[in-house]
């Protein structure tokens, strides 16, 4: 990883921690605020550690874009949790051969950038 990429990653990591420190739940309830703050910190630690060993510049760039997208969406909607995704039309195929593979490909293509790190359900 280059020095500029490293500094970008570290500044983004610190930005997430600053956001968590000042986060206020939309409901205004103290318990909700604490829960959401803990979620932000846990998610940041998990994802940054999970991607710590990445060396390829392209994959690092994708992870940075995902992080920035999740930050902006969270700040805009005042909700730290990932937004729900919806299946594309004809999203529930039968469990047979080609149709299932085509539907899996469509689901993968329809997955937004801010959910690339989430496991396939």
C-alpha positions as CSV (number, residue, x, y, z in Angstrom):
1,X,0.0,0.0,0.0
2,X,1.4,3.4,-0.9
3,X,1.8,6.2,1.6
4,X,-1.0,8.3,0.2
5,X,-3.4,5.3,0.3
6,X,-2.4,4.6,3.8
7,X,-3.0,8.2,4.9
8,X,-6.4,8.1,3.1
9,X,-7.4,4.9,4.9
10,X,-6.3,6.3,8.3
11,X,-8.1,9.6,7.8
12,X,-11.3,7.8,6.8
13,X,-11.0,5.5,9.9
14,X,-10.6,8.5,12.1
15,X,-13.5,10.2,10.4
16,X,-15.7,7.2,11.3
17,X,-14.6,7.4,14.9
18,X,-15.3,11.1,15.1
19,X,-18.8,10.5,13.7
20,X,-19.4,7.8,16.2
21,X,-18.3,10.1,19.1
22,X,-20.8,12.8,18.1
23,X,-23.6,10.5,16.8
24,X,-27.1,11.3,18.0
25,X,-30.0,8.9,17.4
26,X,-32.8,10.2,15.4
27,X,-35.3,9.1,18.1
28,X,-33.4,11.2,20.7
29,X,-33.4,8.3,23.2
30,X,-30.1,7.9,25.1
31,X,-30.3,4.1,24.9
32,X,-30.7,4.2,21.1
33,X,-27.8,6.7,20.8
34,X,-25.5,4.4,22.7
35,X,-26.6,1.3,20.7
36,X,-26.0,3.1,17.4
37,X,-22.6,4.5,18.5
38,X,-21.5,1.0,19.5
39,X,-22.7,-0.4,16.2
40,X,-20.8,2.2,14.2
41,X,-17.6,1.5,16.2
42,X,-18.0,-2.3,15.9
43,X,-18.8,-2.2,12.2
44,X,-15.8,0.1,11.5
45,X,-13.4,-2.1,13.4
46,X,-14.7,-5.3,11.9
47,X,-14.6,-4.1,8.3
48,X,-11.2,-2.3,8.5
49,X,-9.6,-5.3,10.1
50,X,-11.2,-7.6,7.6
51,X,-9.7,-5.6,4.8
52,X,-6.4,-4.8,6.4
53,X,-4.4,-7.3,4.4
54,X,-5.6,-6.0,1.0
55,X,-2.7,-5.1,-1.3
56,X,-4.4,-4.6,-4.7
57,X,-5.0,-0.9,-5.3
58,X,-8.3,-1.6,-7.1
59,X,-9.8,-3.6,-4.2
60,X,-8.6,-0.9,-1.7
61,X,-10.2,1.8,-3.8
62,X,-13.5,-0.2,-3.8
63,X,-13.4,-0.6,0.0
64,X,-12.8,3.2,0.4
65,X,-15.7,4.0,-1.9
66,X,-18.0,1.7,0.0
67,X,-16.9,3.3,3.3
68,X,-17.5,6.8,2.0
69,X,-20.9,5.8,0.6
70,X,-22.0,4.3,3.9
71,X,-20.9,7.4,5.8
72,X,-22.8,9.7,3.5
73,X,-25.9,7.6,3.5
74,X,-25.8,7.3,7.3
75,X,-25.3,11.0,7.8
76,X,-28.1,11.9,5.3
77,X,-30.7,9.5,6.7
78,X,-29.5,9.7,10.3
79,X,-29.4,5.9,10.4
80,X,-26.1,4.0,10.8
81,X,-27.5,0.7,9.6
82,X,-27.2,-0.4,5.9
83,X,-30.2,0.3,3.8
84,X,-32.3,-2.6,2.7
85,X,-31.8,-3.9,-0.8
86,X,-34.6,-5.3,-2.9
87,X,-34.5,-8.2,-5.3
88,X,-34.6,-7.4,-9.0
89,X,-37.8,-8.2,-10.9
90,X,-38.2,-12.0,-11.2
91,X,-35.8,-12.3,-8.3
92,X,-37.1,-15.6,-6.9
93,X,-36.3,-18.3,-9.4
94,X,-36.9,-22.0,-9.1
95,X,-34.0,-24.1,-7.8
96,X,-33.1,-25.5,-11.2
97,X,-30.0,-25.0,-13.3
98,X,-29.7,-22.0,-15.6
99,X,-32.5,-19.9,-14.2
100,X,-31.0,-20.0,-10.7
101,X,-27.5,-19.0,-12.0
102,X,-29.1,-16.1,-14.0
103,X,-30.9,-14.9,-11.0
104,X,-27.8,-15.1,-8.8
105,X,-25.9,-13.0,-11.4
106,X,-28.7,-10.4,-11.4
107,X,-28.6,-10.2,-7.6
108,X,-24.9,-9.7,-7.7
109,X,-25.1,-7.0,-10.3
110,X,-28.0,-5.2,-8.4
111,X,-26.0,-5.1,-5.1
112,X,-25.2,-1.4,-4.3
113,X,-21.7,-0.3,-3.5
114,X,-22.4,0.4,0.1
115,X,-23.3,-3.3,0.7
116,X,-20.3,-5.0,-1.0
117,X,-18.8,-6.1,2.3
118,X,-22.0,-7.7,3.6
119,X,-22.5,-11.4,3.2
120,X,-24.8,-12.8,0.6
121,X,-28.1,-13.8,2.2
